[in-house]
Amino acid sequence: MSDSLVRCSWAKTDPLYMQYHDTEWGVPLFDDTLLFEYLILEGMQAGLNWLTILKKRENFRASFDHFDAVKIAQYDQKKIDELMETPGIIRNKLKIQSVISNAKAYLQVKKEYGSFAKYIWKFVKRQPVKNNWHHFNQIPTQSLISDKLSKDLKKRGFTFVGTTICYAFMQAVGMVNDHTADCFRHRNV
């Protein structure tokens, strides 16, 4: 990573943010397991900042069977109790229960659509929305698309999927390109 590159302003605040920004954020993602991981992590982030989640990401992966939804859907009270005692993750009972219910809903979506990616990407007509923001403060925290996505996910049994969480998810997985116009990643993703 070169410090001479022009980046989105938020990415300059921490080396971990910089790495995430430069290699992951906004890159169109079609891998079902990774899409599920991002959706779960965005829900875990509710009320916290994304840097907290990035620092704990490897712990989440280890604690939640690398986001294997089939395994997570089988978690019982014993596993919930174990997760509530696991250091290095967000130990919020509602959020942990949400991971389990979201795994079940995710598996139903995969069954219906053949893949989670096909379902998710239909909300942007299978093409990333390319924005052209000049300042970070222009970037919205929700959109009509994130409103629709949130409503549909909730209808399907997902939780911790409000419109702001959905918009952050859409940004992370490249459904929307919200790199500022001067950022070196704007054209690359």
C-alpha positions as CSV (number, residue, x, y, z in Angstrom):
1,M,0.0,0.0,0.0
2,S,1.3,3.4,-1.0
3,D,0.6,6.4,1.2
4,S,0.7,8.6,-1.8
5,L,-2.6,7.1,-3.2
6,V,-5.7,9.2,-2.9
7,R,-8.3,7.2,-0.8
8,C,-11.7,7.8,0.6
9,S,-11.3,9.9,3.8
10,W,-12.5,7.2,6.2
11,A,-9.8,4.8,5.0
12,K,-7.0,7.0,6.2
13,T,-7.9,6.7,9.9
14,D,-6.4,3.2,10.6
15,P,-4.0,0.8,8.7
16,L,-6.6,-2.0,9.0
17,Y,-9.2,0.3,7.4
18,M,-6.7,1.2,4.7
19,Q,-6.1,-2.4,3.8
20,Y,-9.8,-3.2,3.9
21,H,-10.6,-0.2,1.7
22,D,-7.8,-1.0,-0.8
23,T,-8.5,-4.7,-1.2
24,E,-12.2,-5.5,-0.3
25,W,-14.6,-2.6,0.1
26,G,-16.8,-2.1,-2.9
27,V,-15.4,-5.0,-4.9
28,P,-18.4,-6.9,-6.5
29,L,-18.7,-10.1,-4.6
30,F,-20.7,-13.2,-5.8
31,D,-19.5,-15.9,-3.4
32,D,-22.5,-17.0,-1.3
33,T,-20.5,-17.8,1.8
34,L,-18.7,-14.5,1.7
35,L,-22.0,-12.6,1.1
36,F,-23.5,-14.4,4.1
37,E,-20.4,-13.5,6.2
38,Y,-20.7,-9.8,5.3
39,L,-24.4,-9.7,6.0
40,I,-23.7,-11.3,9.4
41,L,-20.8,-9.0,10.2
42,E,-22.8,-5.9,9.2
43,G,-25.6,-7.0,11.6
44,M,-23.0,-7.5,14.3
45,Q,-21.7,-4.0,13.7
46,A,-25.0,-2.4,14.6
47,G,-24.3,0.2,17.3
48,L,-20.6,-0.3,16.9
49,N,-18.0,0.8,14.4
50,W,-16.7,-1.3,11.5
51,L,-13.2,-1.2,12.7
52,T,-14.3,-3.1,15.8
53,I,-15.7,-5.8,13.6
54,L,-12.6,-5.9,11.3
55,K,-10.4,-6.5,14.3
56,K,-12.6,-9.4,15.5
57,R,-13.3,-10.9,12.0
58,E,-11.0,-13.9,12.4
59,N,-12.5,-14.6,15.8
60,F,-16.0,-14.5,14.2
61,R,-14.9,-16.9,11.5
62,A,-13.5,-19.3,13.9
63,S,-16.4,-19.1,16.3
64,F,-19.1,-19.3,13.7
65,D,-17.7,-22.3,11.7
66,H,-16.3,-20.0,8.9
67,F,-19.9,-18.9,8.3
68,D,-21.1,-22.3,7.2
69,A,-24.8,-21.7,7.2
70,V,-25.7,-25.4,7.4
71,K,-23.7,-25.8,10.6
72,I,-24.9,-22.5,12.1
73,A,-28.6,-23.3,11.4
74,Q,-28.1,-26.3,13.7
75,Y,-26.8,-24.3,16.7
76,D,-28.6,-25.1,19.9
77,Q,-28.8,-23.4,23.3
78,K,-25.6,-25.0,24.4
79,K,-23.8,-23.5,21.4
80,I,-25.4,-20.1,22.1
81,D,-24.2,-20.3,25.8
82,E,-20.7,-21.2,24.5
83,L,-20.7,-18.2,22.1
84,M,-21.8,-15.9,24.9
85,E,-18.6,-16.9,26.7
86,T,-16.3,-16.7,23.7
87,P,-13.8,-13.8,23.9
88,G,-13.0,-11.9,20.8
89,I,-16.5,-11.7,19.3
90,I,-19.6,-9.5,20.0
91,R,-21.3,-11.4,22.9
92,N,-24.8,-10.0,22.5
93,K,-27.4,-12.7,22.8
94,L,-29.8,-11.1,20.3
95,K,-27.1,-10.8,17.7
96,I,-25.9,-14.4,18.2
97,Q,-29.5,-15.6,17.9
98,S,-29.8,-13.5,14.8
99,V,-26.9,-15.3,13.2
100,I,-28.7,-18.6,13.6
101,S,-32.1,-17.3,12.3
102,N,-30.3,-15.6,9.4
103,A,-28.5,-18.8,8.5
104,K,-31.9,-20.6,8.3
105,A,-33.4,-17.8,6.2
106,Y,-30.2,-17.7,4.0
107,L,-30.5,-21.5,3.3
108,Q,-34.2,-21.0,2.3
109,V,-33.2,-18.2,-0.1
110,K,-30.5,-20.4,-1.6
111,K,-33.0,-23.1,-2.1
112,E,-35.4,-20.8,-3.8
113,Y,-32.9,-18.9,-6.0
114,G,-30.2,-21.5,-6.5
115,S,-27.7,-19.1,-4.9
116,F,-27.7,-16.2,-2.4
117,A,-25.8,-14.1,-5.0
118,K,-28.6,-14.4,-7.5
119,Y,-31.1,-13.2,-4.9
120,I,-29.0,-10.3,-3.6
121,W,-27.8,-9.0,-6.9
122,K,-31.4,-8.9,-8.4
123,F,-31.9,-5.7,-6.3
124,V,-29.4,-3.8,-8.5
125,K,-30.3,-5.6,-11.7
126,R,-27.1,-7.6,-11.5
127,Q,-24.9,-4.5,-12.0
128,P,-23.2,-2.4,-9.4
129,V,-24.7,1.1,-8.9
130,K,-21.9,3.5,-9.7
131,N,-22.1,6.7,-7.8
132,N,-19.9,9.7,-8.3
133,W,-19.6,11.4,-4.9
134,H,-17.1,14.2,-4.5
135,H,-17.2,14.3,-0.7
136,F,-17.6,11.7,2.0
137,N,-20.5,13.6,3.5
138,Q,-22.5,13.2,0.3
139,I,-22.6,9.5,0.6
140,P,-26.0,8.3,1.9
141,T,-26.5,5.8,4.7
142,Q,-29.5,4.3,3.0
143,S,-31.3,4.3,-0.4
144,L,-34.5,3.2,-2.0
145,I,-32.8,-0.1,-2.9
146,S,-31.6,-0.7,0.6
147,D,-35.1,0.0,1.8
148,K,-36.4,-2.7,-0.6
149,L,-33.7,-5.1,0.3
150,S,-34.3,-4.6,4.0
151,K,-38.0,-5.1,3.7
152,D,-37.6,-8.3,1.6
153,L,-35.0,-9.8,3.9
154,K,-37.2,-9.1,7.0
155,K,-40.2,-10.7,5.2
156,R,-38.0,-13.8,4.7
157,G,-37.1,-14.0,8.4
158,F,-33.8,-12.2,8.5
159,T,-33.0,-10.0,11.5
160,F,-30.6,-7.1,12.1
161,V,-31.1,-6.1,8.5
162,G,-32.4,-2.6,8.7
163,T,-32.0,-0.3,5.7
164,T,-28.8,1.3,7.1
165,I,-27.2,-2.1,7.6
166,C,-28.4,-3.2,4.2
167,Y,-26.8,-0.1,2.6
168,A,-23.5,-0.7,4.4
169,F,-23.7,-4.4,3.2
170,M,-24.3,-3.2,-0.4
171,Q,-21.3,-0.9,-0.2
172,A,-19.1,-3.6,1.2
173,V,-20.0,-6.3,-1.4
174,G,-19.8,-3.9,-4.4
175,M,-23.5,-3.7,-5.1
176,V,-23.0,0.1,-4.9
177,N,-19.7,1.9,-5.6
178,D,-19.4,4.6,-3.0
179,H,-15.7,5.3,-3.3
180,T,-15.4,9.0,-3.7
181,A,-14.6,10.2,-7.3
182,D,-11.0,11.2,-6.4
183,C,-10.3,7.8,-4.7
184,F,-8.0,5.5,-6.7
185,R,-10.4,2.6,-6.2
186,H,-13.4,4.5,-7.7
187,R,-12.5,3.5,-11.3
188,N,-11.1,0.1,-10.3
189,V,-14.2,-1.4,-8.8
